[in-house]
Amino acid sequence: MSDAQAGDGSLVVGRHAVEEALRDDDVPERIWVADDPAGRAWWSRGPAALAQAAHVPVLFVPRAALDRMAAGQAAHQGVIARAAAIPLREPEELMDAEPGALLVLVDGVEDPRNLGAIIRSASGAGATGVLLPERRVAGLGPACAKASAGALRRMPLARVKSVQRALEGLSRAGIWTVGLAAGERPVWETDLRRPTCLVIGGEERGLSRLARERCDDLAGIPMSSSLESLNASVAASIALFEAVRQRGLAPAGR
């Protein structure tokens, strides 16, 4: 793998999360601890030795500074760490039309929790990579990392200039592109056994007009109620595991 780029460094918030990060191979870049008796007492009971062994810089700061850093996203409990930036691959590395290729291209997914859930489902289904355009996509920050449940660092990710450029590159690589859109033929009636990239539209607008026009095929998930469509991450999960079903593969450990 060539770490051509780096994604956003995520914040790790809370005592348990920071201790787990220190025990992981991918240790944090920096840690901030509340400079008060409670913060220092907890730190000295164990995490301090782990951070020292891993050579992680530690700063003691006022608790109010941690409040600002956490910005209400989670109870920080007097400690916040910054995880190492997410390594990103070159798009060409992922656009390899091997028989088992299964990619995801996100098109306008701007909710970080949705993006994290899509990456989690892609990892669980054994997908070979997720392509992220430079614009109109959520960042790989704390909310995305939390929703991915660790998959953010396991799933091969690549930045692409735009959805259009990605679709052109996929076509050249011989990868069939299937856009998920409401009202189209059911995804389970769509052939997903060939090298395939699923294109997932945004939360409000769905697939962009350009993606609709450039995808090789369109597929949908029929709804039995008056609901127009499913959440983007739920739709992605259904399509990914439909591909697994068609291919007769176990989703884990491929």
N, C-alpha and C positions, 0 to 999 in steps of 0.2 A: 504494500500500500504506500502510495506517496501522499504525504500530508500536505497537499498543495495549498490548502487554505485552512482557516480555523473558524469554527462557529463561535457563537457568543459564550463567554464564560458564565456559567449558571451560579446563582447563590444557593448555598446549602444552609438551611435555616433550622435551628433547634439542636438541643444537646444530643439526642439519639442519632439524628441524621449526620451531624458532624463527626461523632465517634465512629459511625459506620464508614464514613468517607476516609477517615484516618486509617482504618483497618483494610481498606480496599487498596488494590494495586495503583489505582488512579487517584493519588492523594491530592488534596486541595493545593492551590497556589498560595493562599494566604488565609489567615484566620483572625477574626476580631472577637475579643472577649470583653464582657462588661467589667469595667474597672471599679468594682465594689466588692464587699466581703463575700456575698453569695457567689458572684461570678468567679472570683479568684479561688474560693474554697472548692467549688466543683472542678475547676480546671486542674488544680493541683492533685486531685484524687486519682488521676489516671490519664486523661487526655494530654496533659503536658508532656508526659514521657513518650506517648505515641508521636506527637508533633515533633519533639526533639529528635527522635529516631529517624523520622522521615524528612528532617531538615525543612520543615514548613515554618515560614515567618509568622509570628503571632504579635498582634497589637492589642493593648488594653486601652479601651476607649469608654467614654461616658455611655451609660445605657440609652440615653436619648439619641446618640448617634446610631445605635443599632435599631432603634425605633424607626428612624428615617430610612435606613438601608432596607429594612424589611417592608416598609411602606404598607403595613397592614396585611400583607399576603399570608403571614403565618406567625404564630407565637415564637419569637426567637429564643426565649429562655436564657438570654444573656450570651448567646454565641451565634456567630454567622461565619461561614467560610465561603470563599470563592473557588469553585471547581475549575480545574484546567479547562481551557477552551476545547470545544468539540472538534476533533479532527475531521476535515472534509476531504473527500477524494475528488479526483478529476472526473467529469461526467463520462469521458470515454472509457474509464475503467469499469463503470457500471453498465454501459451500453454494449455489453458483450452478448450476442445472440446465441449463447449456449442453449442446449435443449431445455434446461430447467429455468431459464431466465424469467423472472417475475418482478417487475419494477412498479413503482408508484410515482406518478408525477402530480404534484399538488398545484392547483390552478385557482389562486385567490382564497386560500384557506388562511384567514387572518386571526382566528381565535387560537391562542397558543395551546389551550387545553385540547382543542380538536386536533391540532397538529400533533401533539404528544400522543394522543390516543391513536391516531393513524399510524404513527411510527411504531407504537406498541403492537398494534394488530399486524403490521407488516413483518415485524420481528417474529411474532408468534406463528405466522403462516409460513415462515421460512423464505420470505421475499429476498431478492438479491440486492435491493437497494431502493432508496427514496431520493427523488430529484426535487430540488427546491429552487424555484426562480428567485432572482435577486429582488424583485418587487412584488408587492401584494401577497406577502406571505408572513405569517407570524414568526417572531424571533425564537431562537432556541434558548430561551431564558428559563427562570425558575418554574413558572407555571407549566411550560412545555415539558421540562424535565420531570416534574412531579407526575404529570399525566402519563408520561411514557413509562413510568415505573422501572427505570433503568435501561430501557431499550434505546434511549438516545445515544448511549455510548456503545451499544452493541450493533446497531443497525448501520450498514454502510450508507452514508449520505453524501450528496454532491450538490454544489450550487451550479445552476445554469443561468445564462444571461436572461433568457425569457422563455415562456412556454412555447412560443413559435420556434425558437432555436432548438429547444429540446425535442420538439416533435419532428423537426427536420433531421436532427441527429439520430433519433430513434428509427426513422424511416430508412436512412442510409445504412444503419446497422442491421436492418432486417428484423426489427422488433415491431410487432403488431400493436397498434395503440387503440385502446377501447375507452371511450369517455363514458362516465356514468351520468345519466340524465333522466329526469322524470319523463314518463310517458313512452319510453323506448321499449323495444323487445326485452323480455326478462333476461337477466344476466345468466340464468341457468340454461337459457336456450342459445347462448353465445359461446363459441368455441374459444376456450381459454387455455388449451393444451399447448399451443405453439408459444414461442418466446413472446411475451406480452408485457405491455405497460398499461396499467390502469390509470386513467386521468381523473382526478377527484376535484370537483368544483367547490367553490366557496360556500359559506353558510347561508348567505342571503340570495346571491345571484346565480348560484350553480355554475355550470361550465360557461366560460366566456364564449362569445360568438366565434372568435378565431379558433378556439379549441374544438368547438363543434364542427367547424368546417374542415379542420385539418386531421382530426382523428380518423383512423381507418374504419372504425365501427363505433356505434353507440349502443349502450345497454342500460336498462333501468331495473328498478325493484318495484314491482306492482304493489299498490297499497289497497287494503280492503276498507279503509275508512276515508273520511274527507280530508285527511292529512295530505298535503301536496307532495311532500318528500321526507326522507329520513335525514337526521343529522349527518353531516359529511363523514364523520369518523365511523358511525354505525354502518353507513352505506359502503364505505371502504372495507370494513371488516367482513361484511357479507360477501362482497365480490372477491376478496382475497381468499376466503375459505371455500368459496365456490370453485376457484381455480385449483385449490388443493384437492377438493373432492374429484374434479374432473381428471386430474393428473394421477389420482390414486396414490398420493404421497402422504406420509406422516408429516404434519406441519413442523414438528420439532426435530432437530438433529439431522436435517437433510445433509 
